[in-house]
Amino acid sequence: MEFPRVRSVLAFRGPSRGFNAPVRNVIPCRVCCPLRLQPLLASNRRIAGLHRASRGRTLRSCLTKDKSTSGVASVTSSVHPGVDGQPNVIQVLESRGLIDAVTSPEIYAVCARPVAVYVGFDPTADSLHLGNLLGLLVLRWFQRLGHRPVAIIGGATARIGDPSGKRVERPLLDASVIEQNALGIAENLRQVLEFRDDALHPTEPLILNNHHWLGGIRLLDFLRDVGKLARVGTMLSKESVRLRMQSDEGLSFTEFTYQLLQGYDFAYLYRNHGVLLQAGGSDQWGNIVAGLELTRKLYGGTVHGLTFPLLTTKDGKKLGKTEKGAVWLSPKRLSPYEFYQYLFKVADEDVCAYLRKLTFLPLHQIDELEQALSHPEQSGYLPNTAQKLLAAEVTRIVHGDKGVETALAATAVAAPGHVPSKDSKGNSPLRADVLEAVSSSMPNATLSRSALVGATLVDVMVRAGLQKTKSEARRLIANGGAYLNDEKVNDHGRVIDAKDLLEGRLLLLAAGKKNKMLVRVVDSS
């Protein structure tokens, strides 16, 4: 059995003058013996006493010292309490595979009472993507279990660029672009987190921009008050720094200072907003550690950190990338239909792990589905059942019930041979917003209103480019292969009427069941 990995938090040395915190043993909980953390060596992260979080689905235990195993920590059965009788949020995250490492076993006891936890998002684009969703869901889990989520938009740190996980330096963005991107990310936060618009509520999210406190700091003041606490050797030992230093690109001084700025964020949030915990992707470990130690050196505060694994497939590829680019959370960048379709195409070997990490579904339901998926002949499991559930649940989290409705309707429209049912008045339920959602998955044409209304379907097919000649269009209709708004047309003299234009702006043509084309209507100039 694997159990939570505790990693060393030695990032800063004590200053030569002023406050010097003593070196402390880490006490996992009231029933555990002291466990002294070992320094984290860059060349060997799996030393005795460091344990990676379990990917299992049972509640975890805290660590104790077992003399019979030469000092390597073992596990004692213990379920830690949560807020107001709820489960302990750390153990819930562990059970869903959402914890990679923690800075101290004390984190269980800390989260037995309400805490403020923060995750940072640099506005390098005007939308977050699927990979960022894990951070949002970790915040949402904390919120659901009685804690306060704090989301930091890195309006200042985005001007520097985080070197973590990057082979080359990020291009510097203009301040106006960063400010616009920050607005987009704020919208993403409101998509996923639950807002009551009650600042006094204990779980009301807090959204802050670190440019508010970093933007006005004078360089000399920062170097004197913060820079003196850091040691270059320790900063160089960070994996993100070391890898870039070994590359042909190298590392700029600007990027090198990023960990100090993010570390100061944690210290500021601790002092001004009572934040006791920072969460981030596994590539953010060094930055989180910097914040822990800087908080202790500046203010004598004890804070904690945890990392969650990056979202990858079983073969190690990052989830959230397509040939067209990132899988964006903003509907302005990617429609709910396209978002749904991406998740629907997840492989069988990955889908149940994603259900645990990306949804709030009960674990027993996912376990039962996984069992059925593993034995389809005995269980009667239908192909893509798990994928449909994953796509619907994650789309609902990001885009709401309306987004799921649109995605499902668009999926039906895009399916070959789709024939819509009519309502009680005989009208087709085909909707313009649904067609807009699937527009990227089919050819598009633009025609003027005067070229459509009053023209025959034969002429429109040729003008739109769906058929090369009128003879081909007539032959298609005669053979029963022509469709207008998903309805078969048998009359080659069929004339397009104004009521055929969905919301007066769209028309769906099809040559056969698969070859569809969306026609956009514009008014003649």
Disulfide bonds with the S-S distance in Angstrom:
none
